[in-house]
Amino acid sequence: MKKISTYIHEAIEELHQVRWPTRQQAVRLSSIVLVFVLVTAALFGAVDFLLAELVKLLLSLT
């Protein structure tokens, strides 16, 4: 039990040393992540659509 309480105490001390981002930094970084996710989703969607059309084309040839 002593090891668990020591671990929790040290974890809390470590969290006090963390340099948390400002609100402006958090908003900016969140926006970057959101844009990246949207662009990536659009690219994957386009590739999926093109591959589906290719498969339809290949199946219609048989």
C-alpha positions in Angstrom: 0.0 0.0 0.0 2.9 2.3 0.7 4.2 1.9 -2.9 0.8 3.0 -4.3 0.5 6.1 -2.2 4.1 7.0 -3.0 3.4 6.6 -6.7 0.3 8.8 -6.5 2.1 11.5 -4.6 5.0 11.5 -7.0 2.5 11.6 -10.0 0.8 14.6 -8.5 4.1 16.4 -7.9 5.1 15.7 -11.6 1.8 17.2 -12.8 2.6 20.4 -10.9 5.8 20.7 -13.1 4.0 20.3 -16.4 4.0 23.4 -18.5 0.3 23.6 -19.6 -0.5 25.4 -22.9 -2.2 28.8 -22.8 -5.8 29.0 -24.1 -4.5 30.6 -27.3 -2.0 27.8 -27.9 -4.6 25.1 -27.1 -7.1 26.6 -29.6 -4.4 27.0 -32.3 -3.1 23.4 -31.9 -6.7 22.0 -31.8 -7.5 23.9 -35.0 -4.4 22.4 -36.7 -5.4 18.9 -35.6 -9.0 19.4 -36.8 -7.9 20.7 -40.2 -5.5 17.8 -40.6 -8.2 15.3 -39.7 -10.7 16.9 -42.2 -8.1 17.0 -45.0 -7.0 13.4 -44.3 -10.7 12.2 -44.2 -11.4 14.0 -47.5 -8.4 12.3 -49.2 -9.3 8.9 -47.9 -12.9 9.4 -49.0 -11.7 10.4 -52.5 -9.4 7.4 -52.8 -12.2 5.1 -51.6 -14.6 6.6 -54.1 -12.1 6.2 -57.0 -11.3 2.6 -56.0 -15.0 1.8 -55.8 -15.6 3.2 -59.3 -12.6 1.2 -60.6 -14.0 -2.0 -59.2 -17.4 -1.2 -60.7 -15.8 -0.6 -64.0 -13.7 -3.8 -63.9 -16.8 -5.9 -62.8 -18.9 -4.4 -65.7 -16.3 -5.7 -68.2 -16.8 -9.3 -67.3 
